Amino acid sequence: MARTRIVATLGPATSSGEAIGRLIEAGVDVFRLNFSHGTHAEHGARIALIRRLAGNRPVAILQDLGGPKLRLAAPVRGQAGDVVPLALPAAVRPGDPVLLADGAMQLEVVDAGHARVLVAGDIPAGKGINLPSSRLDVPALTVKDRNDLAFGVAQAVDLVALSFVRRAADLEEPRASGIPVIAKFENAAALEHVEEIVRAADGIMVARGDLGVEIPIERVPMVQKELIASANRAGKPVITATQMLRSMVSSPLPTRAEATDVANAVLDGTDAVMLSEETAVGAYPVEAVTVMGRIMREAERALAPRAAPPERDVAALIADAACRLAAELDAGAIVVPTRTGFTARQVARHRPRVPIFALVPDERLRRRLSLVWGLTPITLPPRTGGDALLAAFRAPVREMGLVPDGTLIVLTAGWPPSDPAVTNLVHVTRL
């Protein structure tokens, strides 16, 4: 089983119980529901199927809000040189580039109602419009987003992704919902505020589709690496997304370049990789998940444990010490009791070679941690002492055949257990 997580988007090709069940068996950790498409009734039916079919597996649901993305109200078609009607925001200027459907058709602004075709195309209604030279003053959440978010809260989704984040303040309203927020980096404005967005978010997504249209495409590889590194430093999960195995929409095997792309994302330090069209509308959704898992497992064999930069933060230093002890003592596992997931994420960012077991108080946190690299979350009622905790831990790991009796383990936690913000304890013992 790969330690890097797989996020799969559901859509018309994968809305049946049979399809969702097969995706879970193939190794999906998180299901993405794209609220740019579909009705609440359709998404509600998918949520119910995921919950039922996941059983005891910690499978999370990620609600991806559409955000303030411009979309075509009607089809646009034309040849190079044609001037076509296209209603655009007043902020555009003559000569500004207009990209439709992630750049499949390219135009330039004539005025707020017309554009000249530069690269011919025939684009259907509903496809996205990108204006890479324009800074539009639009709200972070649309009216539709607010309605969708209220629906997500009622459905108890585990995570919510916010599209077209530009600054940390954009995250305040969705975070008030109580659901962890994944900030999507997909425009140039967000790249001017990386550190503050990462600090404010519960995780990030490198959304390479819109990002690769909004900035020069040659910048995307290095921006991906920089964003992943920033999330790793902060101990926040990061998803690498868009066109990971795009050819598998219609082919049973990926290209060599796609396989290399997935492997490089793993080596960069991503927590998760995401399938979009491959599983939403593709002909080979289960095969895409299966081959992605194989590529990730192979890449992880070359993934070295990460040395953290010098820090004076106690929690970070304790997590680093736990990983070093596990390596030096050839321990069989690192065990992390956690009430919020914070300590477990601090340990996971070091990418230790040994299994990491996160002992959590409830199923919802267990599902949320399924996005984090390398964690095996186990639900255990809170215990007041280390001996009681280890005794309770033995039963599920024996049942799952994960750690044999007598295994040397490293336990890291906070004391007293009543303070969720403290990580100050490392304990070495045998199970």
C-alpha positions in Angstrom: 0.0 0.0 0.0 1.4 3.4 -1.0 1.9 6.0 1.8 1.2 8.9 -0.6 -2.6 9.4 -0.7 -4.9 9.2 -3.7 -7.7 11.7 -4.2 -10.2 10.7 -6.8 -12.9 12.9 -8.4 -16.4 11.4 -8.8 -18.5 12.1 -11.8 -20.8 10.5 -14.4 -18.4 7.6 -14.9 -18.2 6.8 -11.2 -21.5 7.6 -9.5 -22.8 4.1 -9.0 -22.3 2.0 -5.9 -20.3 -0.5 -7.9 -17.9 2.0 -9.2 -17.3 3.7 -5.9 -16.8 0.4 -4.2 -14.2 -0.6 -6.8 -12.4 2.7 -6.4 -12.2 2.2 -2.6 -10.9 -1.3 -3.1 -8.3 0.0 -5.6 -6.9 2.4 -2.9 -8.8 5.7 -3.0 -8.2 7.6 0.3 -10.3 10.8 -0.4 -13.2 11.3 -2.8 -13.5 14.8 -4.3 -16.9 16.1 -5.2 -16.6 18.9 -7.7 -19.4 21.5 -7.0 -18.8 23.3 -10.2 -21.0 20.5 -11.6 -23.9 18.5 -10.4 -26.8 19.1 -8.1 -27.1 18.8 -4.3 -29.2 15.7 -4.8 -26.5 14.1 -7.0 -23.8 14.9 -4.5 -25.9 13.8 -1.6 -26.4 10.4 -3.2 -22.6 10.1 -3.7 -21.9 11.0 -0.1 -24.4 8.4 1.1 -22.8 5.7 -1.1 -19.2 6.6 0.1 -20.2 6.4 3.7 -21.9 3.1 3.3 -19.3 1.4 1.1 -16.3 2.7 3.0 -17.3 0.6 6.0 -14.5 0.8 8.6 -12.0 2.4 6.2 -11.1 6.0 6.9 -12.2 7.4 3.5 -12.6 11.2 3.5 -14.9 13.4 1.4 -13.5 16.6 -0.1 -16.1 19.2 -1.2 -14.5 21.4 -3.9 -16.3 24.7 -4.2 -16.5 26.2 -7.6 -15.3 29.7 -6.6 -15.5 32.9 -8.6 -14.5 31.3 -11.9 -15.7 32.8 -15.1 -17.5 30.3 -17.3 -19.0 30.5 -20.8 -22.8 31.0 -20.9 -22.9 30.0 -24.5 -20.6 28.2 -27.0 -17.8 30.1 -28.6 -16.3 29.1 -31.9 -14.2 30.9 -34.5 -11.1 30.8 -36.7 -8.0 32.9 -36.2 -8.7 36.6 -37.0 -12.5 36.3 -36.3 -14.0 38.8 -33.9 -16.6 37.0 -31.7 -19.1 38.3 -29.1 -17.9 37.6 -25.6 -19.2 39.4 -22.5 -16.2 40.2 -20.3 -15.7 42.1 -17.0 -15.3 45.8 -17.3 -11.7 45.5 -15.8 -10.3 44.0 -19.0 -8.3 46.2 -21.4 -8.0 45.9 -25.2 -5.2 43.5 -26.1 -5.5 41.5 -22.8 -5.3 37.7 -23.4 -8.4 35.5 -23.0 -8.0 31.8 -22.6 -10.9 29.4 -22.9 -11.0 25.8 -21.6 -7.5 25.9 -20.1 -6.0 27.5 -23.2 -7.6 25.3 -25.8 -8.8 28.4 -27.6 -6.9 31.7 -27.3 -8.3 35.2 -27.9 -7.5 38.9 -27.2 -9.8 41.5 -25.9 -11.2 44.0 -28.4 -13.6 45.6 -25.9 -15.8 44.4 -23.0 -18.2 42.7 -25.4 -15.9 41.3 -28.1 -12.6 39.3 -28.5 -10.4 38.5 -31.5 -9.6 34.8 -32.1 -5.8 34.1 -32.0 -6.0 30.3 -31.9 -9.1 28.7 -33.4 -11.5 26.6 -31.4 -15.0 25.4 -30.8 -15.7 25.6 -27.0 -19.0 24.5 -25.5 -20.9 26.4 -22.8 -19.8 25.9 -19.2 -16.1 25.8 -19.9 -13.8 28.2 -18.0 -12.5 31.6 -19.0 -9.1 32.8 -17.8 -7.9 36.4 -17.9 -4.2 36.0 -16.9 -3.4 39.8 -17.3 -6.5 41.0 -15.3 -6.8 41.3 -11.6 -10.5 41.1 -10.9 -12.0 42.3 -7.7 -14.3 39.4 -7.0 -15.4 37.9 -3.6 -13.7 34.7 -2.4 -17.1 33.0 -2.0 -20.0 33.4 -4.4 -23.6 33.1 -3.4 -23.6 29.6 -4.9 -20.5 28.7 -2.9 -22.2 29.8 0.4 -25.2 27.6 -0.5 -23.0 24.7 -1.4 -20.9 25.1 1.8 -24.1 25.1 3.9 -25.0 21.8 2.2 -21.6 20.4 2.9 -21.8 21.3 6.6 -25.2 19.6 6.7 -23.8 16.5 5.0 -20.8 16.5 7.4 -18.2 16.5 4.6 -14.6 16.1 6.0 -12.7 18.8 4.0 -13.6 21.7 1.8 -11.4 23.1 -1.0 -11.6 26.9 -1.7 -10.9 27.9 -5.4 -9.0 30.9 -6.6 -7.6 31.9 -3.2 -5.7 35.2 -3.4 -4.8 36.0 0.2 -5.1 34.5 3.7 -8.2 36.6 4.4 -10.1 34.7 1.8 -10.1 31.7 4.1 -11.8 33.3 7.1 -15.4 32.8 6.1 -15.1 29.1 5.0 -13.0 28.2 8.1 -15.8 29.5 10.3 -17.8 26.5 9.1 -15.6 24.3 11.3 -14.5 22.2 8.3 -10.8 22.1 7.5 -10.1 24.3 4.5 -7.8 23.3 1.6 -6.5 26.5 -0.2 -6.2 26.0 -4.0 -3.3 27.8 -5.6 -4.4 28.5 -9.1 -3.6 32.2 -9.8 -0.7 34.6 -9.8 -2.1 36.6 -6.9 -1.9 33.7 -4.5 1.8 33.2 -5.4 2.5 36.7 -3.9 1.2 35.5 -0.5 2.3 31.8 -0.2 3.5 31.7 3.4 0.5 33.6 4.8 -2.0 31.4 2.9 -0.2 28.2 4.0 -0.3 29.4 7.6 -4.0 30.2 7.5 -5.1 27.1 5.6 -5.5 23.5 6.9 -3.8 22.2 3.7 -3.2 23.3 0.2 -3.7 22.1 -3.4 -1.4 22.8 -6.3 -4.1 23.1 -8.9 -2.0 23.0 -12.0 -4.9 23.4 -14.5 -5.8 27.0 -13.9 -2.4 27.8 -12.5 -0.7 26.7 -15.7 -2.9 29.1 -17.6 -2.6 32.1 -15.2 1.2 31.9 -15.1 3.7 30.9 -17.9 3.6 27.2 -18.2 7.4 26.9 -17.9 7.1 28.2 -14.3 4.7 25.5 -13.2 7.2 22.8 -12.3 9.3 25.0 -10.0 6.2 26.6 -8.5 4.9 23.1 -7.7 8.1 22.3 -5.9 8.1 25.5 -3.9 4.5 25.2 -2.8 5.0 21.6 -1.7 8.1 22.6 0.2 6.2 25.4 1.9 3.4 23.0 3.0 5.9 20.5 4.2 7.7 23.1 6.4 4.4 24.0 8.0 3.3 20.4 8.5 0.2 21.0 6.3 -1.0 18.4 3.8 -0.6 19.2 0.2 -2.4 17.8 -2.9 -0.8 17.8 -6.3 -3.6 18.0 -9.0 -4.5 18.2 -12.6 -3.5 16.0 -15.6 -1.6 13.5 -13.5 -2.7 10.6 -15.7 -4.7 12.5 -18.3 -4.3 10.1 -21.1 -6.0 7.4 -19.1 -9.3 9.1 -19.8 -9.3 7.1 -23.0 -6.3 4.7 -22.6 -5.8 1.8 -20.2 -2.1 2.8 -19.6 -0.5 6.2 -18.9 2.2 7.8 -20.9 5.8 7.5 -19.6 5.8 11.3 -19.0 2.7 11.0 -16.8 4.3 8.1 -14.8 7.3 10.4 -14.3 5.1 13.3 -13.2 3.4 11.2 -10.5 6.8 9.9 -9.2 8.3 13.4 -9.2 5.3 14.7 -7.1 6.0 12.0 -4.6 9.7 12.8 -4.5 8.8 16.5 -4.2 7.1 15.6 -0.9 3.4 15.8 -1.8 1.0 14.2 0.6 -1.5 13.3 -2.1 -2.0 13.2 -5.8 -5.4 13.8 -7.4 -7.2 12.3 -10.3 -9.8 14.5 -12.0 -11.2 13.6 -15.4 -9.5 10.3 -15.2 -12.0 9.0 -12.6 -14.9 11.5 -13.2 -15.5 10.9 -16.9 -12.7 8.5 -18.0 -13.1 5.0 -19.4 -10.6 3.5 -17.0 -11.1 5.0 -13.5 -10.2 1.9 -11.5 -7.2 1.2 -13.7 -6.0 4.8 -13.2 -6.1 4.4 -9.4 -4.4 1.1 -9.5 -1.5 2.3 -11.8 -1.1 5.5 -9.7 -0.7 3.3 -6.6 2.0 1.2 -8.3 3.9 4.3 -9.5 3.8 5.9 -6.0 5.0 2.8 -4.2 8.0 2.5 -6.5 8.8 6.2 -6.1 8.5 5.9 -2.3 11.3 3.4 -2.3 13.6 6.3 -3.2 12.0 8.8 -0.8 14.5 9.6 1.9 13.5 10.8 5.4 13.4 14.6 5.5 15.6 16.6 7.8 13.7 19.5 9.3 15.3 23.0 9.2 16.6 24.3 12.5 13.7 25.2 14.8 13.1 26.3 18.3 9.5 25.1 18.4 9.1 22.3 21.0 6.5 20.3 19.1 8.6 20.3 15.9 11.7 19.3 17.8 9.9 16.5 19.6 8.5 15.1 16.3 12.0 15.3 14.8 13.4 13.4 17.8 10.8 10.7 17.6 11.6 10.1 13.9 15.4 10.0 14.6 14.9 7.6 17.5 12.8 5.3 15.4 15.5 5.2 12.7 18.4 4.8 15.1 16.7 2.1 17.1 15.2 0.3 14.1 11.8 0.6 15.7 8.8 -1.0 14.1 6.4 2.0 14.4 5.8 5.5 15.6 2.6 5.8 17.7 1.0 9.3 18.0 -2.0 9.9 20.3 -3.5 13.1 19.0 -6.8 15.0 19.7 -6.5 17.4 16.7 -4.0 15.7 14.3 -1.3 18.3 14.9 1.3 16.0 16.4 0.7 13.3 13.7 1.2 15.9 10.9 4.4 17.1 12.6 5.7 13.5 12.5 4.5 12.7 9.0 6.3 15.8 7.5 9.6 14.1 8.2 8.6 11.1 6.0 9.9 8.4 8.4 10.4 4.9 6.9 8.4 3.2 9.7 4.6 3.1 9.9 2.9 6.0 11.8 -0.2 5.2 13.8 -2.3 8.2 14.8 -4.6 7.4 17.7 -7.6 9.7 17.4 -10.7 10.2 19.5 -13.4 10.1 16.8 -14.1 8.9 13.3 -14.3 12.3 11.8 -10.7 13.1 12.7 -9.7 9.7 11.5 -11.2 10.4 8.1 -9.6 13.8 7.9 -6.2 12.4 8.6 -6.5 10.1 5.6 -5.2 13.0 3.5 -1.9 13.1 5.4 1.1 11.1 4.0 1.9 7.9 5.7 -0.6 8.0 8.6 -2.7 5.0 9.7 -5.4 6.6 11.9 -7.0 4.4 14.5 -10.0 5.5 16.6 -9.4 5.0 20.4 -11.2 6.6 23.3 -8.9 9.1 25.1 -6.8 7.5 27.9 -5.2 9.2 30.8 -2.0 7.1 31.0 0.6 5.7 28.7 0.1 2.1 29.9 -3.7 2.3 29.3 -3.1 3.8 25.9 -0.7 1.1 24.8 -3.0 -1.6 26.1 -5.9 -0.2 24.1 -3.7 0.2 21.0 -2.7 -3.5 21.0 -6.1 -4.8 20.2 -6.7 -3.1 16.9 -3.2 -3.5 15.6 -3.3 -7.2 16.5 -6.7 -7.6 14.8 -5.3 -5.9 11.6 -2.0 -7.7 11.8 -0.1 -4.5 11.6 2.5 -4.8 14.4 3.5 -8.0 16.1 3.9 -8.3 19.9 7.3 -7.4 21.1 7.9 -4.7 18.5 9.9 -1.8 19.6 7.8 1.4 19.2 8.4 5.1 19.7 5.4 7.0 21.2 5.2 10.8 21.0 2.4 12.8 22.5 1.6 15.8 24.7 1.3 15.9 28.5 -1.0 16.6 30.1 -3.4 15.0 27.5 -6.0 17.6 28.2 -3.9 20.2 26.3 -4.3 19.6 22.6 -1.7 22.2 21.7 1.2 20.5 23.5 3.7 18.0 22.1 6.4 17.4 24.7 6.9 13.7 25.2 8.8 10.9 23.6 8.6 7.4 25.0 10.3 4.2 23.8 8.8 0.8 24.7 7.9 -2.6 23.4 4.4 -3.5 22.4 
